[in-house]
């Protein structure tokens, strides 16, 4: 039998395997010790990512704590994603992309209108996806915190401005995250079509949970 190249070779057991359509939300509970692999199936697709502690809904991913602890705004292999309580939530144990973004944020109808014109206001956005997924757990707009953008390329210019440019990913590239506590992962498979973060063409990604 031919080995599926997207399945981690060290995985003993595949617990969940799902393709998330372009522009769609996704939510899944992952237990401590399990690993989530995100596969950029067609390349150049941003994956907006939030984390909540399964045992305490008030504890969630903190971009500020994560950036401060590693003294770097970019996430790489070995980066630990910290909560607002300072606890490790997940660790990036491997990635085939050089780095991932922590400060570009999630697109919204409001930001689309401001940046790209009022005609974009009705376009689906990551904030909509986060709201749709979070409602299943009783969370609302106030529970959406600063997110991670996996596979997204947001360089910081010399004047401090942020750029949103072509991604550095390619078809089949991955990021592996090991859960350090029981967590709820919420994802928006970014629907943005007004800047190059998705190559102006949102595509599907694959989420594989292994033990």
C-alpha positions in Angstrom: 0.0 0.0 0.0 1.3 3.4 -1.0 1.8 5.8 2.0 -0.2 8.9 1.9 2.4 11.7 1.8 0.3 14.0 3.8 0.1 11.7 6.8 3.0 12.1 9.2 5.2 9.1 8.9 5.6 8.8 12.7 1.8 8.8 13.3 0.6 5.7 15.1 -3.1 6.5 14.6 -5.1 8.9 12.5 -7.9 10.2 14.7 -9.5 12.7 12.3 -8.9 13.6 8.6 -10.9 16.3 6.9 -10.6 18.6 3.9 -11.8 22.1 4.7 -13.3 23.7 1.6 -12.1 27.1 0.4 -13.6 30.0 2.5 -15.0 27.6 5.1 -14.8 27.5 9.0 -13.5 24.5 11.0 -13.5 23.6 14.6 -12.2 20.5 16.4 -11.2 19.4 19.9 -7.7 18.1 20.2 -6.4 16.3 23.4 -3.0 16.9 25.0 -0.4 14.8 23.2 -2.2 14.7 19.9 -0.8 16.4 16.8 -2.7 18.5 14.3 -1.1 18.7 10.8 -2.4 21.4 8.5 -1.7 20.7 4.8 -1.8 23.6 2.3 -3.1 21.4 -0.6 -2.8 23.8 -3.5 -0.3 26.3 -2.1 -0.5 30.0 -1.1 -3.6 29.6 1.2 -3.7 31.5 4.4 -5.2 29.6 7.4 -6.5 31.9 10.2 -6.2 30.0 13.5 -7.5 30.5 17.1 -7.1 28.3 20.2 -9.2 28.0 23.3 -8.6 25.8 26.4 -11.1 23.0 26.5 -11.2 23.0 30.3 -11.6 26.8 30.8 -13.3 28.9 28.1 -11.7 32.1 29.5 -8.2 30.8 28.7 -7.3 31.2 25.0 -4.4 31.9 22.7 -2.5 35.1 23.4 -0.5 36.6 20.6 1.1 39.1 23.1 2.4 36.4 25.5 3.6 34.2 22.6 5.5 37.0 20.9 7.0 38.2 24.2 8.1 34.8 25.3 10.0 34.0 22.0 11.0 37.7 21.3 9.9 37.2 17.7 6.8 38.1 15.8 7.2 35.1 13.5 6.4 31.5 14.4 8.8 28.7 13.4 9.6 25.1 14.4 9.8 25.0 18.2 7.6 28.0 18.8 5.2 27.5 21.7 1.8 29.0 21.5 1.0 30.5 25.0 -2.4 31.3 26.5 -3.4 34.5 28.3 -2.6 32.6 31.5 1.0 32.0 30.3 0.4 28.3 29.8 1.7 26.3 26.7 -1.3 25.4 24.5 0.4 23.9 21.4 3.9 23.6 20.1 4.9 23.9 16.4 6.9 20.6 16.3 7.6 20.8 12.5 6.9 23.1 9.6 7.9 23.0 5.9 7.3 26.7 5.6 10.0 29.1 6.9 7.7 31.1 9.2 4.1 32.0 9.9 2.4 35.3 10.8 1.2 36.4 14.2 0.2 40.1 13.6 -1.6 40.3 10.2 -5.0 39.7 11.9 -8.2 38.4 10.4 -10.1 40.0 7.5 -13.5 41.4 8.2 -16.3 43.1 6.3 -15.3 46.3 7.9 -11.6 46.1 7.1 -12.3 44.9 3.6 -14.5 48.0 3.1 -11.8 50.3 4.5 -9.0 48.8 2.5 -10.6 47.8 -0.8 -13.8 49.8 -1.1 -17.4 49.7 -0.1 -18.2 47.2 -2.9 -16.4 44.5 -0.9 -18.5 44.9 2.3 -20.7 41.9 1.4 -17.8 39.6 0.8 -17.4 36.7 3.2 -14.5 37.2 5.7 -12.5 35.4 8.4 -14.3 37.1 11.2 -17.6 35.7 9.8 -16.0 32.2 9.9 -14.8 32.6 13.4 -18.2 33.8 14.6 -19.9 30.8 12.9 -17.6 28.3 14.4 -17.5 29.9 17.9 -21.3 30.1 18.1 -21.4 26.3 18.4 -19.5 26.6 21.7 -21.5 29.6 22.9 -18.7 32.2 22.2 -19.4 35.5 20.6 -17.5 38.4 18.9 -15.8 39.4 22.1 -14.1 36.0 22.3 -12.3 36.5 19.0 -8.7 37.5 19.9 -5.6 38.2 17.8 -5.1 35.1 15.6 -2.3 33.2 13.9 -2.1 33.2 10.1 -0.5 30.0 9.0 1.2 30.0 5.6 0.6 33.8 5.3 3.5 36.1 4.4 3.4 39.5 6.3 6.8 41.1 6.2 7.5 44.2 8.3 8.8 47.0 6.1 11.7 49.3 7.3 9.2 52.0 8.2 7.3 49.6 10.4 4.4 49.1 7.9 3.1 45.6 7.4 3.0 44.2 3.9 0.6 41.4 2.7 2.4 39.8 -0.2 2.5 36.5 -2.1 2.7 33.5 0.3 5.9 31.4 0.8 4.0 28.2 0.8 3.5 25.7 -2.0 1.2 22.7 -2.7 1.6 20.0 -0.1 3.5 22.0 2.5 2.6 21.5 6.1 2.7 22.7 9.7 2.5 20.2 12.7 1.2 21.4 16.1 1.3 19.2 19.2 -1.3 20.0 21.8 0.2 20.7 25.3 -3.3 20.7 26.9 -6.8 19.8 25.7 -7.7 22.5 23.3 -10.4 23.7 20.9 -9.0 24.7 17.5 -11.0 27.2 15.5 -10.0 27.9 11.9 -11.0 30.2 9.1 -9.8 28.9 5.7 -9.3 32.5 4.6 -11.8 33.7 1.9 -9.8 36.9 1.1 -9.7 37.7 -2.6 -8.6 41.3 -2.5 -4.9 40.8 -1.6 -2.3 38.2 -2.5 -2.5 36.2 0.8 -4.4 33.5 -1.0 -3.1 34.2 -4.5 -6.5 35.9 -5.1 -7.9 32.3 -5.3 -8.9 30.7 -2.0 -8.4 26.9 -2.0 -9.0 24.0 0.3 -6.7 22.7 3.1 -6.5 19.4 4.9 -6.6 18.9 8.7 -5.2 15.7 10.1 -5.2 14.8 13.8 -2.9 12.0 14.9 -1.8 10.3 18.0 
